[in-house]
Amino acid sequence: MSIAIPFDNTYARLPNRFYSKLRPTPVAEPRIFAVNEALANDLNVDLTGMDPAKVFSGNALPDNADPLAQAYAGHQFGGWNPQLGDGRAILLGEVIGRDGVRRDVQLKGSGPTPYSRNGDGRAWLGPVLREYVVSEAMHAMGIPTTRALAAVTTGQPVIRERPLPGSVLTRVAQSHIRVGTFQFFAARQDTDALRDLTGYVIQRHYPDAETPLDLLKQVAARQAELIAKWMGVGFIHGVMNTDNCQIAGETIDYGPCAFMDDYHPMQVFSSIDHYGRYAYAKQPDIAAWNLAQFATALLPLMPDRDAAIEDFTEAVNGFAPIFAEHWQTLFLQKIGITNMQDGDVQMIHDLLDLMTQQEADFTNTFRGLITDTATEQFAEPNPFEAWAKLWRDRIKSEPDPEKVMRLANPAIIPRNHRTEDMIQAAIQGDKAPFDRLMNALATPFDDTDHNLTKPPKPDQVVTQTFCGT
């Protein structure tokens, strides 16, 4: 039977050293766990004309698909690895959505590739559902992100510390091109491929850019806005390696990611981040570091290396003020301010200092400013009340602070303990917690499910998250 997905695969037409072409490895008994019908509609993908379980597991290849695994390199926790690539993912092709935007459709967990490095190329259900839930929540909160189109169970186990149920995620992204993609060719001194890649990225993502320097500046601007939005919801990516830094400016690769409950600027959840390299407050600095690696990869394209180093350094240094502007705007909105005055930014820092000292819940403190319940987050309320008195006086001059705060402060986030509970239930065949969580997270700024907004009890606290590979 014909499977019609309107693929138009431009990346597959790049030189063959950009990828390895291969089909997904079939699975034993594919079954749909979840399918994102709204996203499918946005992508012009007609689900009625296919067996979604077969297509989104890789068992049936749609017409016009041109499956491939992408090559890339990267710095992982600061250490250089010249050969990474899609070790468990296969890009089926590209579609142009109803909004006119071209997007990749990729199967994650679809079997081994030439880049698997002796891995099994598979994923298990837990990380697949975590990425599904968190990426869709990020989208609902207005944060640029890859999306989840489907989650399929495979009917066969994968072996990690123990046998676990296998799964495949269908991921949608503006593209899967990373800083590490540029590093791959720069490290090989393949200037022709580097030039091809740069031209392709400019045409696909940054049509206003005319030079590699323009591209660097525009990528930096998108990264600055993205990281500020992460900070605004207490999100910690966990593995900000250069191969996880997407050129289009979307959040990608939700491995050991987490959302803070109690606020602390040096919070870390990732089980593999032993030295806190990717702690919450370090994320802006790491983004700038990644951009410096991007700039280095672009250098071979420049005729005057010394002049380019000076220009590229200025562009990378330009990340910090752009990020600061986004951060200040966003956090001022979180306390209801749209017309900044002297002392406002310090007011934000004073609140964050109080939250750190008393381990106040990040999400519920800011949301509580709307409902006058933020005091409940502080064991010793007097310092907060002193701050709140000054704040209430300040926002009297703002036109509609409550409306501003409601749009800036989600009531519900994918809290770590709820996500883990959902995964454990799914392993046992219970999909209800997943459905409940997805339904609530679809409207994160509404007070729809108060139980899901509660922070964890002491015995529910999740202290570590894992990548699942």
N, C-alpha and C positions, 0 to 999 in steps of 0.2 A: 504494500500500500504506500502511496506517495505521502511523504511528510513534508508539508510546505511551511518553511520558515524563510522569510524574505532576506536571506543572507546576501551581503555584498562585501567580499573579503579583501580589503586593501592591504592588510598586513601580510597576508599570504602571498602577495605579489612582490614583496621586497625580496632581495637576494636570499638564497637558501641558507646562508650562514647565520641568518637571524633566528632560525628555528629548526626544529626537526618535525617533519610531517609524519604523523601516525594516527591510527584510530584509537579510541578508548578501548580498554580491555573489558569485555562483557562480564557481567556479574550473574550470580546464580538465580536469584528470585527478586527482581526489582519490584518495589512497592512504593507508591507515593506516601510520604509522611505529611508533606505540606506543599502546596503550590500557590504561588502569588498571582491570582487571577487578574488583579488590578494592574500589576506590573506587566503581565503578559499582554494585556490589552493596550497598554501604553507603548509597547514595543511592536505592535502589529503582529503578534504571535497568536494564531488561532488554535487554541487548545482542543477545540472540538474535532479537529481533523487529524488527531494523533493519539497514540497511547503515551501519555506523559511519563509513566513509569519507565517505559523502554527508552524514550528519547532522553530523559534527564538522568538516566543511569549510564548512558553510553551504549546500551544494547542495540539501539536502532539509530542510524545516522540520517539526519534530515537531508532532504534534497538541497543541493548547493552548499552544503557544509564543506569546509576545507580544513580538517582538524590538524592542529599543530601544537607543539610545546615550544614555548619561547625560551631563548637563551638570554642569560644575563649573569652579571657578577655582583659583588657587593662587599661592603664592610659590615661585618656582623659583630656587634658589641665592640666596634673599633678595630677589629682584626680583619685584614684583607683576605677575601676568598675569590680567586680569579674565575672560578667555574661554579656557578649555581644553576639557575634555570628552573623551569617548571618541572619539579620532580614528581608531582602527583596531580598535575592539572593539565587539561587539554582545552585549547581555544577552539570552539566549534566554528565560529565565524562572527561576523558583525551584522547588526541590523540598524536601520534608521527608524527611530521612534516617531510617534505622532507629533512630537515637538521638533522634529527635524535634526535631532542630535544622533550621531553615530555612536553605537555602544557595542562592546564585546559581549559575547555569551560564552561562558567558560564552564567546564565541568571540573570540579575540584574533588579529588579522591577517585579519579577515573582510571587508575592503574599506573604501572611504572612507565617511565620515559627514559631517553638517553641521559637525562640529568638527575636521575633518582639517587645516585650515589649509594647503591645497594639497599635503598629503601623499598618498601612494598608498593608505594604509589597510591596507597589507600588512606581513607579517613574513617574515623569512627563517629558514631552518632553524636556524642557529646559536643565536640568542637564544631561540628556542622550546625547543630541547633543553636549553639552559642553565637556563631557568626550570623545565622539567620535572624535571631531575635535582636542582637545588638545592632546589626547594620540597618535593619528596618526601623528600629527605634531612633537611631541617629538620623535617618532620613526624615522621620516624622518630626524631629526636633529642628530640622532645617540645617543640618550639618552635612556638607558634601561627603558622599560615601559610595562605596560599591553597594549593590543591592542583592537581595536573595530572590531568585525566581522559583526555586524548588528545592526540596530536600527529599531524597529517595533512600530508603533502606535497601540493602543489597542481598539480604538473605544469607550472608556468609560473614564469619567473624574476621576481625583484624586482631593481630597480636601486638599488644603493648606490654604493660606489666602483667596483663592477663587477657584472655580473649574478650573482645568487646564487639558489639554489633556494628557492622560496616554501614557506611552511608556515603552518598555523593551529594555535594552541594552544587547547584547551578548558580553561578555568580555573574552578575551583570556590572560592567564598569565602562566608563567613557573610554578607557583603554587600560591595558595591563603593562604599559611602558613605565619603567622605573628609572631612578637615578642609576641603578645598577645596570640597566640596559646600555646606557651610554658608557659606563665604566668598562663593560665587557669589551667593547670595541677599542676604546682608548688604550686599555692595557695591552691589547694585541697590536697596537700601532696600525690599526686598520682604518686609516683616515677616510677612505672611500665609503666604507660602511657607516662611519661616524657622520659623514656629510649626508648620506642618504637618510639616516635616522633623524638627523636634525631637521632636514627639509620636510620629512614626513610629519614629524611632531608639530612643526610650525603650521603646516597646511591643515592638519587635523584638529589641533587644539588652540593654537595661538596665531590665527591668520593675520593679525596686526603686526606681528614681529617680522622684522626684516633681516636681522642679523643674530648670530648666537648670543651676543650681549643682550639684545632685546628679549630673546627667549629666556635667558637667565633672570632678568629683572621681572618678567611676567610670572615665571614659575615661583620666584621668591615671594611675590605679592600674594599669589594664591596660597602658598604655604603659610604665610603670616596670618591670613584670615582664617585658614583651617585650624591652625594650632590654637589661636585665640578662642575659637568656638569649642574646641576640646576642653580648654581650661574652664570655660563658662559652665560646663555641665559636670565638672569633676571627673573627666574621662582620662584614663591612663592607658596609652596604647600598649606599652610593655615591650615591644620589639621594634624600635624605630631605626632599624638597620637601613642602609641605603637601598637595599633590594626591596624594602617595604615602603619606600618613599615614592609615591606615584606622581608622575610628571603632570598629569591633568589636575592634580590638587584635590583628589578624593581620599578619604580614609580607606586604607586597604589592608588586608591580612589581619583579621581579628583573631590573633592567637591567644596569648595570656593577658588579654585586655581586661580592664576592670573599671568600675565606677567607685569613687570614694564614698564611704559612709561618713565616718568621722573625718573632719578636715585636718590634713597635715600636708604642708608643701613638699615634704620629702617622702610621701607615701609611695610604696612599691608593693606590687602584688606578684609580678611575674616570678615564677620559681627559678628561672634561669638568669635573672638579673641580680647576680650576687652582690654587686657593688653599687647598686642604685643608679646606674648610668642613665636609665630611662625613667627616673622618678618623676612624679607629677610636675614639680616646679622646674625640672631640667629640660622639659620637652621643647621650649623655645630655643634654648641653646643648642640642643641636638639637631633641631631643624636647620639652624644656621650652619652647623657643622656639616650636615648632609648637603646643603647647598654649596658649601665650599668644595666638596668632592665632585659635585655636578660641574662647577666652574672649572675644576682641574681637568675633568674629562673633555670639556669643550675646547680647551686651550689649543690642541693640535689643529683646529680649524682656523686659527687666527694667524694672519701673515706676520704680524709684529708681536712676538710673544711678550716682550717686556711691557709694551703699552697695554696689551690685553690683560696681563696680570694686574696692572694698576686699575684698569676699568672693572675687571671682574671682582677684585677685592672691594672696590667701592660698592658694587652691586650687592655683594654678599653682606657687607656691613649695613646696607640699606634695609635689610630684613628687620633688624631690631626696632627702628623707629616705626616701621609700618605695623609690626606686631603690637608695639606699645599703644599705638593709636586704636587699633581694633580692640585690644584688651581693655583699655580705658573706656571706650564707648560701650562695650558689652557689659562690663561690671558696673558702670554708672547706671545703665538701664536696669540691671539687677536690683538696684536700690531705688529705682524710680526716677532717675535724673536723666534728662535729655539736653539740658542747657548747662554745660559745665561751668563751674565757678572755681575760684581759688579755694583750695582746701578740700575739694570733692574727692580727688584721687586719694588723698591722705585718709579721708573718711573710710574709703574702701579698705585700705591697708589696715587701719585700726580695727575694723570689724574682723578681717581675716586673722589678725593677731589674736584677738579674743577667741575666735573659733579654734585656733591652734592650741592655745593655752588650756581651753576647757573641753577639747575634743568634741566640739559641736558638730552635728550632722550637717554636711555641706548643703544638700538639696533642701532639707526641711527648714534650715535656718533662713535661707533666702526666700523660700516659698512662705515661710511663717511671717515674713515682714508684711505680706498682704493681709493675712488673717489675724494678725496681732498675736500669734502663737510662737514666735521665734524664741521668746524667753524660755520656753520649755526645753530648749536644746542646751541650756547652760545650767550646770550644777550650782554655780554661784552666780545668781542673776544680776547682782548689783552693778558690776562693771558693764554688762551689756545694757542694762537699763539707762545708765549714764550716757552711753553711746547713742541709744535709741532716742533719747530726749533731744540731743543735738540733731539727729537725723530727721526726726519728725518736724522740727522747726525748719530745717533746710528744704524739705520737699513741699512745704506750703506754697512756695512760689512756682512749683512745677505745674504744668497744665493738667495732666492726668496721670499721676504717678502709679496708681493702681493698675491701670490698663497697660502701662509700660512694663511693670513688673510681671504681670500675668503672661505677657508675651516673651519675657526674657527668662523666666524661671519655671522649668518643668515641674509639675507636681509628682510625676512618676518617672523613674529611670529603671533600666534593667539591673536592679540591685543584685549583687553577686550571689547572695544566699538564695534569692528567688530563682535565679538562673540555674544554680546547681540543683535546687529542688526539682525544677522543670526537667532537667536532664535525667536525674535519677528516676523520675516517674516515667519518662519516655523509654528508658531502658527496660522498664517493667511492662511496657505496652500501654501505659496510660498517657493519652495525648491531651487530656483536659487541662493540666497546668500550662502547657504550651499555648493552647487556644486562649485561655484566660489572660495570660501574659501578653500575647500578641494583640488581643482586643483592647486591653488597657493602654498599651504602648502606642497604639495607632493614634491616640489623641492625648499626647503627654502633657499638654498644658491644661487639661480639664481635670477636675476633681471627680474621677469616675470610680475608683476602687481604693478606698482609704486603707484597706488592709495591705495592699501592695505598696503603699507609700511608707509603711513603717520601717524603721531601721531594724537590723537583726538583733535578736536577743543574744546575750553572751555566748550561748551554746550554738548559735547559728552563724557566727562571724566566720567569713571566709578570709583566710590570711594569705593564701597562695592561689594563683591561677596557672594553668598549664597550656602549652601550645598544642598538644595532642598529636604531634607527628611521631 
